């Protein structure tokens, strides 16, 4: 499948977000912002995210690419526990290429991947079985990487591709550099500038920032 196929294939893109769901998410803005910071404890945060995911059972991808709600979906990703984040990733999988190209949802995907890197490094798998997490991640990244030859040339998708490679390699998502004329000024929380990832004065990644990933992840980077 090439770029023109995705431009015309209705199955590759989510439906337009309905007004009721958009209003629901907008009304939760204060709570979602607080959940991504220190404004609520872990149990409250988990309940809030679970309630929102329940309401978005069939419209998670739609909310990610809607201009009214995409930032709220980023906050949802930053607040999500690992099981919840994997649930979000599963809901995005069938639309992965479209979401990577969309100017709004591409930011959500970056947030999701940055949060995943953070959880894998500082929290770990917890009660999630490694093979379950591995299969969910591979199911999401495989369709995107299958189209990497042209996605890497698109202004939005290229940032998602970079984030995927960082996660697969077991390093934090690298913050994009922004010059004065940059067309992509969006900032991704939990990402790191390249100088914080490499050894000072050298050209290789510091072991201190790395985290363990399944061997299959490394194979996807080749």
Residue pairs with C-beta under 8 A, 6 or more apart in sequence:
1 9
1 147
2 147
2 150
3 147
3 150
6 12
6 97
6 98
6 101
6 147
11 94
12 94
12 95
12 97
12 98
13 95
13 98
14 59
14 61
14 62
14 64
14 65
14 95
14 98
14 99
15 59
15 62
16 62
16 66
17 59
17 62
17 63
17 66
17 68
17 69
18 59
18 62
21 55
21 56
21 59
21 62
21 63
21 69
22 63
22 66
22 68
22 69
24 55
25 32
25 52
25 63
25 68
25 69
25 72
25 73
26 68
26 69
26 72
28 48
28 52
28 72
29 72
31 40
31 48
32 48
32 52
32 72
32 75
32 76
32 79
33 39
33 75
34 40
35 44
35 45
35 48
35 49
35 75
35 76
35 78
35 79
36 75
36 78
36 79
36 189
40 48
45 79
46 81
46 84
48 79
49 76
49 79
49 80
49 81
49 84
50 84
52 76
53 60
53 76
53 84
53 87
53 88
56 63
56 91
60 73
60 88
60 91
60 92
61 91
61 92
61 95
61 99
61 105
63 69
63 70
63 72
63 73
64 70
64 73
64 92
64 99
64 102
64 104
64 105
64 108
64 109
65 98
65 99
65 102
65 104
65 105
65 108
66 104
67 104
70 104
70 105
70 107
70 108
71 107
73 105
73 108
73 111
74 107
74 108
74 111
74 189
76 88
77 85
77 88
77 108
77 111
77 112
77 115
78 111
78 115
78 189
78 190
80 88
80 115
81 119
82 116
82 119
82 123
82 125
82 126
82 128
82 133
83 126
83 127
83 128
85 112
85 115
85 116
85 119
86 128
86 132
86 133
86 136
86 137
88 112
89 112
89 116
89 136
89 137
89 140
90 136
90 139
90 140
92 99
92 109
92 112
92 140
93 139
93 140
93 143
96 109
96 140
96 141
96 143
96 144
97 143
97 144
97 147
97 151
97 157
98 105
99 105
99 106
99 108
99 109
99 160
100 106
100 109
100 144
100 151
100 156
100 157
100 160
100 161
101 151
101 154
101 156
101 157
102 156
103 156
106 156
106 157
106 159
106 160
107 186
107 188
109 160
109 163
110 159
110 160
110 163
110 173
110 188
110 191
111 188
111 189
111 190
113 160
113 163
113 164
113 166
113 167
113 173
114 163
114 172
114 173
114 188
114 189
114 190
114 191
115 190
116 137
116 167
117 166
117 167
117 171
117 172
117 173
117 190
117 211
118 172
118 190
120 170
120 211
120 212
120 213
121 172
121 209
121 211
125 133
130 214
134 214
134 216
134 217
137 167
137 217
138 216
138 217
138 220
141 164
141 167
141 168
141 220
142 220
144 151
144 157
144 160
144 161
144 164
145 161
145 164
145 220
148 161
151 157
151 158
151 160
151 161
152 158
152 161
155 183
155 184
156 184
159 176
159 184
162 173
162 174
162 176
163 173
163 188
165 221
166 172
166 173
166 174
167 173
167 213
167 217
168 213
168 217
168 218
168 220
168 221
169 205
169 213
169 217
169 218
169 221
170 210
170 211
170 212
170 213
170 217
170 218
171 197
171 205
171 209
171 210
171 211
172 190
172 191
172 192
172 197
172 209
173 188
173 190
173 191
173 192
174 191
174 192
174 193
174 194
174 197
175 187
175 188
175 191
175 192
175 193
175 194
176 184
176 188
177 193
177 194
178 184
178 185
192 209
196 209
197 205
197 206
197 209
198 204
198 205
198 206
199 205
199 206
